Amino acid sequence: MIIEDSLIGVEAAHNANIEVAVIYDKYSDCNRKEIDELAQYQFRNFKEMLEYIENELGV
């Protein structure tokens, strides 16, 4: 899995057939629709992502 915040990074992960999680970045708002369509996971920040992982693992 790759963690990204930009469209170019999300596209690279998608093209390599690697799951991608995107962390919100206000500077990527102009590409938000494309980013969200390509990324398997979307998070507002790293804390939200870590909480999701902990819940998935049952930690």
PDB file of N, CA, C and O in Angstrom:
ATOM      1  N   MET A   1       0.834  -1.175   0.000  1.00  0.00           N
ATOM      2  CA  MET A   1       0.000   0.000   0.000  1.00  0.00           C
ATOM      3  C   MET A   1       0.883   1.245   0.000  1.00  0.00           C
ATOM      4  O   MET A   1       1.929   1.300   0.647  1.00  0.00           O
ATOM      5  N   ILE A   2       0.425   2.223  -0.741  1.00  0.00           N
ATOM      6  CA  ILE A   2       1.118   3.503  -0.810  1.00  0.00           C
ATOM      7  C   ILE A   2       0.221   4.567  -0.189  1.00  0.00           C
ATOM      8  O   ILE A   2      -0.995   4.553  -0.379  1.00  0.00           O
ATOM      9  N   ILE A   3       0.829   5.486   0.554  1.00  0.00           N
ATOM     10  CA  ILE A   3       0.116   6.617   1.142  1.00  0.00           C
ATOM     11  C   ILE A   3       0.524   7.852   0.358  1.00  0.00           C
ATOM     12  O   ILE A   3       1.712   8.141   0.213  1.00  0.00           O
ATOM     13  N   GLU A   4      -0.462   8.578  -0.144  1.00  0.00           N
ATOM     14  CA  GLU A   4      -0.189   9.722  -1.017  1.00  0.00           C
ATOM     15  C   GLU A   4      -1.077  10.902  -0.664  1.00  0.00           C
ATOM     16  O   GLU A   4      -2.029  10.776   0.106  1.00  0.00           O
ATOM     17  N   ASP A   5      -0.748  12.054  -1.241  1.00  0.00           N
ATOM     18  CA  ASP A   5      -1.585  13.238  -1.073  1.00  0.00           C
ATOM     19  C   ASP A   5      -1.754  14.017  -2.375  1.00  0.00           C
ATOM     20  O   ASP A   5      -2.404  15.063  -2.389  1.00  0.00           O
ATOM     21  N   SER A   6      -1.178  13.520  -3.462  1.00  0.00           N
ATOM     22  CA  SER A   6      -1.272  14.241  -4.730  1.00  0.00           C
ATOM     23  C   SER A   6      -1.774  13.322  -5.841  1.00  0.00           C
ATOM     24  O   SER A   6      -1.646  12.100  -5.765  1.00  0.00           O
ATOM     25  N   LEU A   7      -2.338  13.929  -6.858  1.00  0.00           N
ATOM     26  CA  LEU A   7      -2.872  13.159  -7.979  1.00  0.00           C
ATOM     27  C   LEU A   7      -1.782  12.365  -8.673  1.00  0.00           C
ATOM     28  O   LEU A   7      -1.991  11.197  -9.002  1.00  0.00           O
ATOM     29  N   ILE A   8      -0.633  12.964  -8.904  1.00  0.00           N
ATOM     30  CA  ILE A   8       0.429  12.247  -9.611  1.00  0.00           C
ATOM     31  C   ILE A   8       0.875  11.003  -8.833  1.00  0.00           C
ATOM     32  O   ILE A   8       1.155   9.965  -9.432  1.00  0.00           O
ATOM     33  N   GLY A   9       0.939  11.104  -7.510  1.00  0.00           N
ATOM     34  CA  GLY A   9       1.302   9.958  -6.691  1.00  0.00           C
ATOM     35  C   GLY A   9       0.232   8.886  -6.700  1.00  0.00           C
ATOM     36  O   GLY A   9       0.535   7.695  -6.769  1.00  0.00           O
ATOM     37  N   VAL A  10      -1.019   9.310  -6.629  1.00  0.00           N
ATOM     38  CA  VAL A  10      -2.140   8.363  -6.669  1.00  0.00           C
ATOM     39  C   VAL A  10      -2.182   7.668  -8.024  1.00  0.00           C
ATOM     40  O   VAL A  10      -2.417   6.462  -8.096  1.00  0.00           O
ATOM     41  N   GLU A  11      -1.958   8.419  -9.092  1.00  0.00           N
ATOM     42  CA  GLU A  11      -1.939   7.823 -10.432  1.00  0.00           C
ATOM     43  C   GLU A  11      -0.807   6.802 -10.564  1.00  0.00           C
ATOM     44  O   GLU A  11      -0.999   5.738 -11.153  1.00  0.00           O
ATOM     45  N   ALA A  12       0.352   7.116 -10.027  1.00  0.00           N
ATOM     46  CA  ALA A  12       1.491   6.191 -10.099  1.00  0.00           C
ATOM     47  C   ALA A  12       1.165   4.885  -9.373  1.00  0.00           C
ATOM     48  O   ALA A  12       1.436   3.800  -9.889  1.00  0.00           O
ATOM     49  N   ALA A  13       0.590   4.989  -8.187  1.00  0.00           N
ATOM     50  CA  ALA A  13       0.207   3.785  -7.431  1.00  0.00           C
ATOM     51  C   ALA A  13      -0.849   2.995  -8.198  1.00  0.00           C
ATOM     52  O   ALA A  13      -0.758   1.773  -8.314  1.00  0.00           O
ATOM     53  N   HIS A  14      -1.835   3.689  -8.710  1.00  0.00           N
ATOM     54  CA  HIS A  14      -2.914   3.036  -9.468  1.00  0.00           C
ATOM     55  C   HIS A  14      -2.349   2.316 -10.695  1.00  0.00           C
ATOM     56  O   HIS A  14      -2.715   1.173 -10.968  1.00  0.00           O
ATOM     57  N   ASN A  15      -1.465   2.977 -11.428  1.00  0.00           N
ATOM     58  CA  ASN A  15      -0.874   2.377 -12.627  1.00  0.00           C
ATOM     59  C   ASN A  15       0.019   1.181 -12.314  1.00  0.00           C
ATOM     60  O   ASN A  15       0.218   0.313 -13.164  1.00  0.00           O
ATOM     61  N   ALA A  16       0.554   1.134 -11.099  1.00  0.00           N
ATOM     62  CA  ALA A  16       1.379   0.009 -10.669  1.00  0.00           C
ATOM     63  C   ALA A  16       0.545  -1.083  -9.998  1.00  0.00           C
ATOM     64  O   ALA A  16       1.084  -2.069  -9.497  1.00  0.00           O
ATOM     65  N   ASN A  17      -0.781  -0.895  -9.995  1.00  0.00           N
ATOM     66  CA  ASN A  17      -1.698  -1.852  -9.361  1.00  0.00           C
ATOM     67  C   ASN A  17      -1.400  -2.049  -7.878  1.00  0.00           C
ATOM     68  O   ASN A  17      -1.467  -3.165  -7.362  1.00  0.00           O
ATOM     69  N   ILE A  18      -1.071  -0.951  -7.203  1.00  0.00           N
ATOM     70  CA  ILE A  18      -0.822  -0.961  -5.764  1.00  0.00           C
ATOM     71  C   ILE A  18      -1.948  -0.183  -5.099  1.00  0.00           C
ATOM     72  O   ILE A  18      -2.306   0.906  -5.547  1.00  0.00           O
ATOM     73  N   GLU A  19      -2.506  -0.747  -4.025  1.00  0.00           N
ATOM     74  CA  GLU A  19      -3.546  -0.022  -3.289  1.00  0.00           C
ATOM     75  C   GLU A  19      -2.976   1.285  -2.770  1.00  0.00           C
ATOM     76  O   GLU A  19      -1.809   1.365  -2.389  1.00  0.00           O
ATOM     77  N   VAL A  20      -3.826   2.313  -2.762  1.00  0.00           N
ATOM     78  CA  VAL A  20      -3.358   3.619  -2.320  1.00  0.00           C
ATOM     79  C   VAL A  20      -4.356   4.238  -1.341  1.00  0.00           C
ATOM     80  O   VAL A  20      -5.570   4.201  -1.539  1.00  0.00           O
ATOM     81  N   ALA A  21      -3.795   4.801  -0.290  1.00  0.00           N
ATOM     82  CA  ALA A  21      -4.557   5.583   0.680  1.00  0.00           C
ATOM     83  C   ALA A  21      -4.146   7.035   0.491  1.00  0.00           C
ATOM     84  O   ALA A  21      -2.959   7.343   0.381  1.00  0.00           O
ATOM     85  N   VAL A  22      -5.116   7.909   0.455  1.00  0.00           N
ATOM     86  CA  VAL A  22      -4.809   9.319   0.269  1.00  0.00           C
ATOM     87  C   VAL A  22      -5.105  10.081   1.562  1.00  0.00           C
ATOM     88  O   VAL A  22      -6.146   9.906   2.195  1.00  0.00           O
ATOM     89  N   ILE A  23      -4.150  10.927   1.921  1.00  0.00           N
ATOM     90  CA  ILE A  23      -4.290  11.828   3.062  1.00  0.00           C
ATOM     91  C   ILE A  23      -4.649  13.197   2.493  1.00  0.00           C
ATOM     92  O   ILE A  23      -3.995  13.688   1.572  1.00  0.00           O
ATOM     93  N   TYR A  24      -5.682  13.801   3.044  1.00  0.00           N
ATOM     94  CA  TYR A  24      -6.143  15.095   2.537  1.00  0.00           C
ATOM     95  C   TYR A  24      -5.037  16.154   2.580  1.00  0.00           C
ATOM     96  O   TYR A  24      -4.300  16.278   3.558  1.00  0.00           O
ATOM     97  N   ASP A  25      -4.953  16.898   1.497  1.00  0.00           N
ATOM     98  CA  ASP A  25      -4.039  18.032   1.398  1.00  0.00           C
ATOM     99  C   ASP A  25      -4.783  19.129   0.638  1.00  0.00           C
ATOM    100  O   ASP A  25      -5.190  18.923  -0.505  1.00  0.00           O
ATOM    101  N   LYS A  26      -4.961  20.285   1.262  1.00  0.00           N
ATOM    102  CA  LYS A  26      -5.741  21.352   0.637  1.00  0.00           C
ATOM    103  C   LYS A  26      -5.157  21.792  -0.704  1.00  0.00           C
ATOM    104  O   LYS A  26      -5.882  22.326  -1.544  1.00  0.00           O
ATOM    105  N   TYR A  27      -3.873  21.580  -0.914  1.00  0.00           N
ATOM    106  CA  TYR A  27      -3.245  21.993  -2.169  1.00  0.00           C
ATOM    107  C   TYR A  27      -3.609  21.057  -3.331  1.00  0.00           C
ATOM    108  O   TYR A  27      -3.317  21.355  -4.489  1.00  0.00           O
ATOM    109  N   SER A  28      -4.242  19.934  -3.014  1.00  0.00           N
ATOM    110  CA  SER A  28      -4.675  19.001  -4.049  1.00  0.00           C
ATOM    111  C   SER A  28      -6.183  19.072  -4.296  1.00  0.00           C
ATOM    112  O   SER A  28      -6.735  18.228  -5.001  1.00  0.00           O
ATOM    113  N   ASP A  29      -6.850  20.076  -3.720  1.00  0.00           N
ATOM    114  CA  ASP A  29      -8.300  20.198  -3.887  1.00  0.00           C
ATOM    115  C   ASP A  29      -8.723  20.298  -5.349  1.00  0.00           C
ATOM    116  O   ASP A  29      -9.802  19.832  -5.714  1.00  0.00           O
ATOM    117  N   CYS A  30      -7.896  20.891  -6.174  1.00  0.00           N
ATOM    118  CA  CYS A  30      -8.255  21.037  -7.594  1.00  0.00           C
ATOM    119  C   CYS A  30      -8.334  19.676  -8.298  1.00  0.00           C
ATOM    120  O   CYS A  30      -8.944  19.563  -9.361  1.00  0.00           O
ATOM    121  N   ASN A  31      -7.723  18.649  -7.711  1.00  0.00           N
ATOM    122  CA  ASN A  31      -7.744  17.301  -8.283  1.00  0.00           C
ATOM    123  C   ASN A  31      -8.506  16.312  -7.401  1.00  0.00           C
ATOM    124  O   ASN A  31      -8.391  15.101  -7.588  1.00  0.00           O
ATOM    125  N   ARG A  32      -9.283  16.819  -6.441  1.00  0.00           N
ATOM    126  CA  ARG A  32      -9.922  15.961  -5.437  1.00  0.00           C
ATOM    127  C   ARG A  32     -10.775  14.862  -6.057  1.00  0.00           C
ATOM    128  O   ARG A  32     -10.694  13.712  -5.627  1.00  0.00           O
ATOM    129  N   LYS A  33     -11.590  15.188  -7.059  1.00  0.00           N
ATOM    130  CA  LYS A  33     -12.477  14.186  -7.662  1.00  0.00           C
ATOM    131  C   LYS A  33     -11.671  13.020  -8.238  1.00  0.00           C
ATOM    132  O   LYS A  33     -11.986  11.858  -7.984  1.00  0.00           O
ATOM    133  N   GLU A  34     -10.647  13.328  -9.002  1.00  0.00           N
ATOM    134  CA  GLU A  34      -9.821  12.283  -9.609  1.00  0.00           C
ATOM    135  C   GLU A  34      -9.085  11.470  -8.542  1.00  0.00           C
ATOM    136  O   GLU A  34      -8.999  10.245  -8.634  1.00  0.00           O
ATOM    137  N   ILE A  35      -8.561  12.156  -7.539  1.00  0.00           N
ATOM    138  CA  ILE A  35      -7.844  11.469  -6.454  1.00  0.00           C
ATOM    139  C   ILE A  35      -8.766  10.486  -5.753  1.00  0.00           C
ATOM    140  O   ILE A  35      -8.407   9.326  -5.551  1.00  0.00           O
ATOM    141  N   ASP A  36      -9.957  10.950  -5.380  1.00  0.00           N
ATOM    142  CA  ASP A  36     -10.894  10.093  -4.648  1.00  0.00           C
ATOM    143  C   ASP A  36     -11.402   8.930  -5.496  1.00  0.00           C
ATOM    144  O   ASP A  36     -11.716   7.867  -4.961  1.00  0.00           O
ATOM    145  N   GLU A  37     -11.486   9.118  -6.798  1.00  0.00           N
ATOM    146  CA  GLU A  37     -11.924   8.027  -7.677  1.00  0.00           C
ATOM    147  C   GLU A  37     -10.869   6.930  -7.786  1.00  0.00           C
ATOM    148  O   GLU A  37     -11.215   5.757  -7.925  1.00  0.00           O
ATOM    149  N   LEU A  38      -9.603   7.287  -7.727  1.00  0.00           N
ATOM    150  CA  LEU A  38      -8.527   6.314  -7.901  1.00  0.00           C
ATOM    151  C   LEU A  38      -8.068   5.658  -6.594  1.00  0.00           C
ATOM    152  O   LEU A  38      -7.616   4.513  -6.600  1.00  0.00           O
ATOM    153  N   ALA A  39      -8.182   6.371  -5.490  1.00  0.00           N
ATOM    154  CA  ALA A  39      -7.680   5.863  -4.206  1.00  0.00           C
ATOM    155  C   ALA A  39      -8.704   4.922  -3.563  1.00  0.00           C
ATOM    156  O   ALA A  39      -9.908   5.176  -3.599  1.00  0.00           O
ATOM    157  N   GLN A  40      -8.204   3.840  -2.979  1.00  0.00           N
ATOM    158  CA  GLN A  40      -9.078   2.902  -2.294  1.00  0.00           C
ATOM    159  C   GLN A  40      -9.497   3.402  -0.911  1.00  0.00           C
ATOM    160  O   GLN A  40     -10.547   3.017  -0.395  1.00  0.00           O
ATOM    161  N   TYR A  41      -8.678   4.254  -0.324  1.00  0.00           N
ATOM    162  CA  TYR A  41      -8.945   4.775   1.010  1.00  0.00           C
ATOM    163  C   TYR A  41      -8.701   6.276   1.012  1.00  0.00           C
ATOM    164  O   TYR A  41      -7.752   6.758   0.393  1.00  0.00           O
ATOM    165  N   GLN A  42      -9.564   7.019   1.714  1.00  0.00           N
ATOM    166  CA  GLN A  42      -9.408   8.459   1.846  1.00  0.00           C
ATOM    167  C   GLN A  42      -9.460   8.821   3.334  1.00  0.00           C
ATOM    168  O   GLN A  42     -10.364   8.397   4.054  1.00  0.00           O
ATOM    169  N   PHE A  43      -8.491   9.601   3.777  1.00  0.00           N
ATOM    170  CA  PHE A  43      -8.432  10.018   5.172  1.00  0.00           C
ATOM    171  C   PHE A  43      -8.190  11.518   5.244  1.00  0.00           C
ATOM    172  O   PHE A  43      -7.540  12.096   4.372  1.00  0.00           O
ATOM    173  N   ARG A  44      -8.716  12.141   6.286  1.00  0.00           N
ATOM    174  CA  ARG A  44      -8.515  13.581   6.488  1.00  0.00           C
ATOM    175  C   ARG A  44      -7.128  13.887   7.016  1.00  0.00           C
ATOM    176  O   ARG A  44      -6.587  14.962   6.759  1.00  0.00           O
ATOM    177  N   ASN A  45      -6.535  12.934   7.767  1.00  0.00           N
ATOM    178  CA  ASN A  45      -5.219  13.151   8.368  1.00  0.00           C
ATOM    179  C   ASN A  45      -4.632  11.807   8.795  1.00  0.00           C
ATOM    180  O   ASN A  45      -5.301  10.779   8.696  1.00  0.00           O
ATOM    181  N   PHE A  46      -3.388  11.810   9.268  1.00  0.00           N
ATOM    182  CA  PHE A  46      -2.723  10.572   9.657  1.00  0.00           C
ATOM    183  C   PHE A  46      -3.380   9.944  10.879  1.00  0.00           C
ATOM    184  O   PHE A  46      -3.440   8.719  10.984  1.00  0.00           O
ATOM    185  N   LYS A  47      -3.867  10.758  11.795  1.00  0.00           N
ATOM    186  CA  LYS A  47      -4.534  10.219  12.983  1.00  0.00           C
ATOM    187  C   LYS A  47      -5.745   9.387  12.580  1.00  0.00           C
ATOM    188  O   LYS A  47      -5.943   8.291  13.104  1.00  0.00           O
ATOM    189  N   GLU A  48      -6.550   9.892  11.662  1.00  0.00           N
ATOM    190  CA  GLU A  48      -7.713   9.144  11.190  1.00  0.00           C
ATOM    191  C   GLU A  48      -7.285   7.831  10.534  1.00  0.00           C
ATOM    192  O   GLU A  48      -7.923   6.798  10.737  1.00  0.00           O
ATOM    193  N   MET A  49      -6.220   7.867   9.759  1.00  0.00           N
ATOM    194  CA  MET A  49      -5.731   6.657   9.111  1.00  0.00           C
ATOM    195  C   MET A  49      -5.266   5.634  10.141  1.00  0.00           C
ATOM    196  O   MET A  49      -5.583   4.451  10.022  1.00  0.00           O
ATOM    197  N   LEU A  50      -4.522   6.072  11.145  1.00  0.00           N
ATOM    198  CA  LEU A  50      -4.035   5.159  12.180  1.00  0.00           C
ATOM    199  C   LEU A  50      -5.178   4.572  12.985  1.00  0.00           C
ATOM    200  O   LEU A  50      -5.134   3.395  13.345  1.00  0.00           O
ATOM    201  N   GLU A  51      -6.196   5.359  13.274  1.00  0.00           N
ATOM    202  CA  GLU A  51      -7.370   4.838  13.976  1.00  0.00           C
ATOM    203  C   GLU A  51      -8.066   3.768  13.151  1.00  0.00           C
ATOM    204  O   GLU A  51      -8.511   2.757  13.696  1.00  0.00           O
ATOM    205  N   TYR A  52      -8.166   3.975  11.854  1.00  0.00           N
ATOM    206  CA  TYR A  52      -8.765   2.985  10.965  1.00  0.00           C
ATOM    207  C   TYR A  52      -7.979   1.687  10.983  1.00  0.00           C
ATOM    208  O   TYR A  52      -8.557   0.604  11.060  1.00  0.00           O
ATOM    209  N   ILE A  53      -6.660   1.799  10.911  1.00  0.00           N
ATOM    210  CA  ILE A  53      -5.808   0.607  10.926  1.00  0.00           C
ATOM    211  C   ILE A  53      -5.944  -0.130  12.249  1.00  0.00           C
ATOM    212  O   ILE A  53      -6.061  -1.355  12.265  1.00  0.00           O
ATOM    213  N   GLU A  54      -5.930   0.600  13.360  1.00  0.00           N
ATOM    214  CA  GLU A  54      -6.093  -0.029  14.677  1.00  0.00           C
ATOM    215  C   GLU A  54      -7.422  -0.754  14.772  1.00  0.00           C
ATOM    216  O   GLU A  54      -7.479  -1.866  15.297  1.00  0.00           O
ATOM    217  N   ASN A  55      -8.492  -0.150  14.275  1.00  0.00           N
ATOM    218  CA  ASN A  55      -9.800  -0.806  14.290  1.00  0.00           C
ATOM    219  C   ASN A  55      -9.817  -2.063  13.437  1.00  0.00           C
ATOM    220  O   ASN A  55     -10.405  -3.073  13.823  1.00  0.00           O
ATOM    221  N   GLU A  56      -9.182  -2.004  12.296  1.00  0.00           N
ATOM    222  CA  GLU A  56      -9.117  -3.170  11.413  1.00  0.00           C
ATOM    223  C   GLU A  56      -8.334  -4.312  12.045  1.00  0.00           C
ATOM    224  O   GLU A  56      -8.673  -5.482  11.869  1.00  0.00           O
ATOM    225  N   LEU A  57      -7.289  -3.966  12.779  1.00  0.00           N
ATOM    226  CA  LEU A  57      -6.455  -4.979  13.419  1.00  0.00           C
ATOM    227  C   LEU A  57      -6.990  -5.420  14.773  1.00  0.00           C
ATOM    228  O   LEU A  57      -6.521  -6.405  15.344  1.00  0.00           O
ATOM    229  N   GLY A  58      -7.968  -4.692  15.281  1.00  0.00           N
ATOM    230  CA  GLY A  58      -8.520  -5.021  16.590  1.00  0.00           C
ATOM    231  C   GLY A  58      -7.585  -4.657  17.731  1.00  0.00           C
ATOM    232  O   GLY A  58      -7.586  -5.313  18.773  1.00  0.00           O
ATOM    233  N   VAL A  59      -6.789  -3.617  17.540  1.00  0.00           N
ATOM    234  CA  VAL A  59      -5.826  -3.194  18.553  1.00  0.00           C
ATOM    235  C   VAL A  59      -6.474  -2.254  19.538  1.00  0.00           C
ATOM    236  O   VAL A  59      -5.818  -1.788  20.470  1.00  0.00           O
TER     237      VAL A  59
END
